[in-house]
Amino acid sequence: MMNLALYRQSIQGGNMNPFEKLKKCLLEKVRKDKNIRVVEDCALSLFKDGCFEHCADLENWWHQDPFSGSYVCPYPKSLFEKFPNEVYSSTLFYFHDVIIDCSGQEVTEYINLRK
């Protein structure tokens, strides 16, 4: 669990240091024979509030220097059907390997945007 406000304020100020510290902490605490699963909603919070560039910056940061594990990004599909969100959705989909809906089905129309 983490204080979302601290991370949100830092990325809006262009400061990724709290995220770097979080990554370092996660890597130090996990056993070597286990993977890490990160479920984060900071990007979702930024996206909901229309801070699209900060959201994309955060998504990009997660993928620049990945660690062993998985990232779960809980974006509701309904967010992508509203203006201006749908304009920015292809930027977010670019960063994800798999997109699924709430029933667990793969949503291929978004993955095709990467090709």
ABEGO torsion letter per residue (X at the ends): XBBAAAAAAAAAAGBAAAAAAAAAAAAAABBAABBBBBBBAAAAAAAAAGBAAAAAAAAAAAAABBBBEBBBBBBBAAAAABOAAAAAAAAAAAABABBBBAAGBBBAAAAAAAX
